[in-house]
Amino acid sequence: MRTLPRRGLGRVELVVVLTVTALGLGLLLPRVQAAREDANRAACLENLRKMGRGFLELEKVQGGFPPRRAGFNNGEPYHGWGPYLLPYIGEADLAKKYNFKLDCFDVGNKAAVEAQVKMFLCPAAPRDRVVTIQAQASAKSENADKDSLSTVKCGPNDYITSNGILMPRGGYGLNAVVGDQMLGNQRQAMGDNDITPLSKITDGLSCTLLVIEQAGRPDEWKAGKKVSGDGQQFGMSANARGSWAGWGSIAFGPAGADGGTAKGDATDCSVNCSNLFGVYGFHDGGANVLLCDGSARFVGKKLDPLTYVYLTLRDDGHLIGPNDY
């Protein structure tokens, strides 16, 4: 019997196959991307929920929430709230390596603070980031060498708490009755140097922010765009923000729609406009926050600046419901 030769795809048939394949990929890729975004947002939110449980477990043991800034103007070694939380979020081994008698940036803590702690990282945020800190030992550090500079490349933290309020001087800012800056500075869920008992959160645990997503540090981001610069928002000083071991607080406030200075008008926003002072995540439409009762939720543009202020202060008398933002 004569064997017929195999015929390959003709040019027209090949074009048809490639076109159909391209169309299929074009339909599939957005779905894959959307599924990945949903998974990252859910994982980021779960980080905060686990942190919330850790904070409440710590509160049972310590009688309150940990210092947001230990070593603030008192000569004690520098630490943020992150190292205090380690034993309560499944990082007991790392906690054992951390020495509270040394600064977070001391070479004696280098092995601990350079670790990347998964729970402090939102999977949607850019990877391969470090926060470089270079500083001398604090006056009361057990490191006797007070002159040499220690340099560490700290693991980042995409979550932060508040140490004050920044509001525009006009428009809605005039209605944000927070008192002077120093008064507002001491009215958040966590305080400086000492444990903050829950009894001071008189607005209610479900009405007060504990930690917010403010991802991307040490780089500065405005309205989805990375700002050019050296990648160190606060330089390499001891008070650099963005590491899980260092000072873990910043003044909260709105920004302009382009990430610039807030104007006090309807164009200002609190979410995804600036990772300097606002809630900021690499998610479509919003970012995540943790409340003092341990609950976490996703917030979007509905979070107006005044509500942001009232959620930040623990004792302003404004009871914020879940439908208010």
PLY file of the C-alpha trace (Angstrom):
ply
format ascii 1.0
element vertex 325
property float x
property float y
property float z
element edge 324
property int vertex1
property int vertex2
end_header
0.00 0.00 0.00
1.23 3.47 -0.77
1.79 5.71 2.28
0.41 9.17 1.88
2.77 11.96 2.95
1.83 13.95 6.06
0.73 17.45 5.32
1.73 20.21 7.80
-0.35 23.22 8.65
-0.70 25.65 5.85
0.08 29.31 6.30
-3.55 30.28 6.69
-4.24 27.45 9.15
-1.15 28.42 11.20
-2.30 32.01 11.40
-5.73 30.84 12.58
-4.20 28.61 15.28
-1.90 31.38 16.51
-4.75 33.88 16.54
-7.02 31.57 18.54
-4.17 30.85 20.96
-3.46 34.55 21.43
-7.11 35.28 22.04
-7.27 32.50 24.60
-4.23 33.80 26.42
-5.64 37.31 26.28
-8.76 36.11 28.04
-6.88 33.92 30.51
-4.09 36.26 31.65
-6.38 38.92 33.22
-8.11 36.17 35.18
-4.78 34.80 36.38
-3.64 38.29 37.33
-6.90 39.01 39.16
-6.66 35.70 41.03
-3.09 36.51 42.06
-4.16 39.97 43.28
-7.02 38.48 45.28
-4.67 35.95 46.85
-2.10 38.63 47.76
-4.76 40.87 49.28
-6.16 37.97 51.31
-2.67 36.95 52.50
-1.91 40.54 53.47
-5.16 40.74 55.42
-4.39 37.41 57.10
-1.02 38.81 58.21
-2.87 41.55 60.07
-5.36 39.12 61.61
-2.51 36.98 62.95
-0.78 40.11 64.21
-3.99 41.13 65.90
-4.15 37.83 67.76
-0.50 38.30 68.70
-1.11 41.80 70.06
-4.00 40.57 72.19
-1.96 37.66 73.52
0.84 40.08 74.38
-1.68 42.34 76.10
-2.78 39.47 78.35
0.82 38.94 79.46
2.08 42.53 79.58
-1.11 44.37 80.51
-1.26 46.47 77.35
0.07 47.12 73.87
3.86 47.41 73.43
5.81 50.64 72.87
5.71 51.94 69.33
9.08 53.61 69.99
11.27 52.39 72.84
14.26 54.65 73.46
12.36 57.80 72.53
14.22 60.73 74.15
15.29 58.73 77.22
18.65 57.20 76.27
17.36 53.63 76.35
18.09 51.26 73.44
16.00 51.77 70.30
13.26 49.25 69.47
9.90 49.31 67.73
6.85 47.18 68.53
7.98 44.41 66.18
10.53 42.71 68.46
8.02 42.63 71.34
5.51 40.85 69.14
7.83 38.06 67.89
7.02 35.42 70.57
3.29 35.85 69.91
3.35 35.43 66.11
5.25 32.16 65.86
8.75 33.66 65.83
9.99 32.39 69.19
13.38 31.31 67.83
14.01 34.73 66.31
12.88 36.37 69.54
15.56 34.45 71.44
18.23 35.95 69.19
17.09 39.51 69.85
18.75 41.41 72.70
16.64 44.24 74.14
19.67 45.56 76.02
21.18 46.56 72.67
19.78 48.89 70.04
17.91 47.29 67.17
20.69 48.50 64.87
23.56 47.21 67.03
25.89 44.64 65.46
24.93 42.37 68.36
21.40 42.24 66.92
22.50 42.00 63.29
21.68 38.29 62.89
18.16 38.87 64.19
17.12 42.14 62.58
18.38 41.29 59.09
15.90 38.40 58.95
12.91 38.77 56.63
9.83 38.05 58.76
7.06 36.78 56.50
4.23 38.12 58.65
5.61 41.66 58.38
5.66 41.53 54.58
2.68 42.03 52.29
3.11 39.68 49.30
1.75 42.36 46.95
4.54 44.81 47.86
7.86 45.00 45.96
10.39 42.38 47.02
14.10 42.47 47.83
13.93 45.51 50.09
16.07 46.31 53.11
16.15 49.28 55.48
19.74 50.29 56.15
20.37 51.85 59.56
23.72 53.27 60.62
24.02 54.76 64.09
25.93 54.84 67.37
24.89 52.97 70.49
22.37 54.65 72.77
23.55 56.04 76.09
22.05 53.18 78.12
22.86 50.37 75.69
24.98 47.59 77.16
27.36 48.13 74.24
30.26 49.99 75.85
31.47 51.38 72.52
29.46 54.58 72.11
31.58 56.04 69.30
31.66 53.41 66.55
28.90 53.26 63.95
26.91 50.06 63.61
25.42 49.30 60.20
22.67 46.74 59.63
20.39 46.01 56.68
17.11 45.40 58.46
14.24 43.30 57.19
11.34 45.59 56.17
7.88 45.92 57.69
4.88 46.84 55.54
2.74 47.68 58.58
2.96 50.64 60.95
1.18 52.38 63.82
0.62 56.07 64.54
2.52 58.60 66.61
0.48 61.66 65.76
-1.81 63.42 63.33
-0.94 65.58 60.32
-3.83 67.60 58.92
-4.08 70.52 56.47
-4.52 73.94 58.03
-7.64 74.75 56.03
-10.85 73.16 54.84
-11.89 70.00 56.67
-8.64 70.24 58.67
-10.21 73.02 60.72
-12.85 70.55 61.92
-10.32 67.91 63.02
-10.20 68.98 66.66
-7.11 67.12 67.85
-5.45 69.78 69.98
-1.81 70.67 69.53
0.60 68.27 67.84
2.12 66.93 71.06
-1.30 66.25 72.57
-2.31 64.40 69.42
1.02 62.59 69.56
0.08 60.82 72.79
-3.44 59.73 71.91
-2.92 56.62 69.81
-3.25 52.90 70.50
0.46 52.58 71.28
2.64 55.06 73.12
6.34 55.78 73.53
8.59 53.79 75.87
5.80 52.23 77.96
2.98 49.71 77.75
-0.40 51.25 76.87
-3.30 49.61 78.77
-6.52 49.01 76.88
-8.38 51.15 79.40
-6.91 54.24 77.70
-8.65 53.37 74.42
-11.93 54.95 75.47
-13.40 55.18 71.96
-13.60 51.41 71.90
-11.27 48.77 70.52
-13.30 48.35 67.34
-13.20 52.13 66.68
-9.44 52.65 66.95
-6.67 51.79 64.53
-3.83 49.67 65.87
-1.74 49.05 62.74
-2.25 49.99 59.11
-0.74 48.76 55.88
1.83 51.31 54.71
3.83 49.19 52.31
6.86 49.83 50.15
9.37 51.31 52.55
12.18 52.30 52.50
11.13 53.58 49.07
8.62 56.40 48.76
5.50 55.76 46.70
2.92 58.27 45.52
-0.30 57.24 43.79
1.16 53.99 42.49
4.47 55.46 41.32
7.86 55.06 42.95
9.51 58.39 43.76
13.09 58.74 42.56
15.74 59.10 45.24
18.12 57.10 47.35
15.43 54.68 48.55
15.75 55.75 52.18
12.81 57.90 53.24
14.46 58.94 56.49
18.10 58.37 55.57
20.12 55.77 57.46
19.61 57.32 60.90
18.53 55.53 64.06
14.96 56.78 63.60
14.59 55.39 60.08
11.15 53.88 59.55
10.21 50.75 57.68
12.10 47.98 59.48
10.28 45.46 61.68
12.78 45.93 64.51
13.07 49.72 64.47
10.68 52.49 65.40
7.34 51.35 64.03
5.24 54.51 63.96
4.68 57.66 61.94
2.19 60.52 62.01
-0.98 59.60 60.12
-2.66 61.98 57.73
-4.15 62.46 54.27
-2.35 63.41 51.08
-3.26 65.12 47.85
-4.66 62.93 45.09
-1.22 62.87 43.44
0.49 61.91 46.69
1.61 65.45 47.44
0.58 67.83 50.22
-3.04 67.66 51.37
-5.05 70.73 50.38
-7.96 70.41 52.77
-10.51 69.87 50.03
-12.49 67.04 48.46
-9.56 65.92 46.30
-7.54 64.72 49.32
-7.35 61.01 50.06
-6.29 58.74 52.90
-5.73 55.49 50.98
-3.14 54.59 48.31
-2.00 58.15 47.62
1.15 58.25 49.78
3.09 55.72 51.85
4.56 58.50 53.98
1.50 59.20 56.12
-1.53 57.48 54.62
-2.85 53.94 54.39
-0.97 52.46 51.44
-1.03 49.07 49.78
-0.22 47.58 46.40
-3.80 46.40 45.91
-6.44 47.61 43.50
-8.84 49.96 45.20
-7.49 50.04 48.74
-5.36 48.60 51.52
-5.69 46.77 54.84
-5.95 47.98 58.44
-5.94 46.33 61.87
-8.16 47.55 64.70
-7.48 47.25 68.42
-10.00 44.45 68.89
-7.88 42.24 66.62
-10.17 42.53 63.60
-8.75 43.44 60.20
-10.46 44.80 57.12
-9.89 46.16 53.65
-10.54 49.89 53.19
-10.82 51.98 50.05
-11.42 55.56 49.00
-14.48 55.75 51.24
-12.10 56.38 54.14
-12.23 60.17 54.18
-9.57 62.21 56.03
-11.70 63.10 59.05
-12.74 59.49 59.61
-9.07 58.55 59.30
-8.25 60.99 62.12
-11.07 59.77 64.35
-10.01 56.15 63.86
-6.42 57.06 64.72
-7.18 58.84 68.00
-8.16 56.58 70.88
-10.15 59.11 72.91
-11.73 61.75 70.65
-15.29 60.59 71.41
-16.22 59.73 67.81
-17.61 56.21 67.61
-17.00 54.98 64.08
-19.20 52.20 62.75
-18.12 49.62 60.15
-20.30 51.26 57.51
-18.64 54.65 57.95
-15.62 53.69 55.85
0 1
1 2
2 3
3 4
4 5
5 6
6 7
7 8
8 9
9 10
10 11
11 12
12 13
13 14
14 15
15 16
16 17
17 18
18 19
19 20
20 21
21 22
22 23
23 24
24 25
25 26
26 27
27 28
28 29
29 30
30 31
31 32
32 33
33 34
34 35
35 36
36 37
37 38
38 39
39 40
40 41
41 42
42 43
43 44
44 45
45 46
46 47
47 48
48 49
49 50
50 51
51 52
52 53
53 54
54 55
55 56
56 57
57 58
58 59
59 60
60 61
61 62
62 63
63 64
64 65
65 66
66 67
67 68
68 69
69 70
70 71
71 72
72 73
73 74
74 75
75 76
76 77
77 78
78 79
79 80
80 81
81 82
82 83
83 84
84 85
85 86
86 87
87 88
88 89
89 90
90 91
91 92
92 93
93 94
94 95
95 96
96 97
97 98
98 99
99 100
100 101
101 102
102 103
103 104
104 105
105 106
106 107
107 108
108 109
109 110
110 111
111 112
112 113
113 114
114 115
115 116
116 117
117 118
118 119
119 120
120 121
121 122
122 123
123 124
124 125
125 126
126 127
127 128
128 129
129 130
130 131
131 132
132 133
133 134
134 135
135 136
136 137
137 138
138 139
139 140
140 141
141 142
142 143
143 144
144 145
145 146
146 147
147 148
148 149
149 150
150 151
151 152
152 153
153 154
154 155
155 156
156 157
157 158
158 159
159 160
160 161
161 162
162 163
163 164
164 165
165 166
166 167
167 168
168 169
169 170
170 171
171 172
172 173
173 174
174 175
175 176
176 177
177 178
178 179
179 180
180 181
181 182
182 183
183 184
184 185
185 186
186 187
187 188
188 189
189 190
190 191
191 192
192 193
193 194
194 195
195 196
196 197
197 198
198 199
199 200
200 201
201 202
202 203
203 204
204 205
205 206
206 207
207 208
208 209
209 210
210 211
211 212
212 213
213 214
214 215
215 216
216 217
217 218
218 219
219 220
220 221
221 222
222 223
223 224
224 225
225 226
226 227
227 228
228 229
229 230
230 231
231 232
232 233
233 234
234 235
235 236
236 237
237 238
238 239
239 240
240 241
241 242
242 243
243 244
244 245
245 246
246 247
247 248
248 249
249 250
250 251
251 252
252 253
253 254
254 255
255 256
256 257
257 258
258 259
259 260
260 261
261 262
262 263
263 264
264 265
265 266
266 267
267 268
268 269
269 270
270 271
271 272
272 273
273 274
274 275
275 276
276 277
277 278
278 279
279 280
280 281
281 282
282 283
283 284
284 285
285 286
286 287
287 288
288 289
289 290
290 291
291 292
292 293
293 294
294 295
295 296
296 297
297 298
298 299
299 300
300 301
301 302
302 303
303 304
304 305
305 306
306 307
307 308
308 309
309 310
310 311
311 312
312 313
313 314
314 315
315 316
316 317
317 318
318 319
319 320
320 321
321 322
322 323
323 324
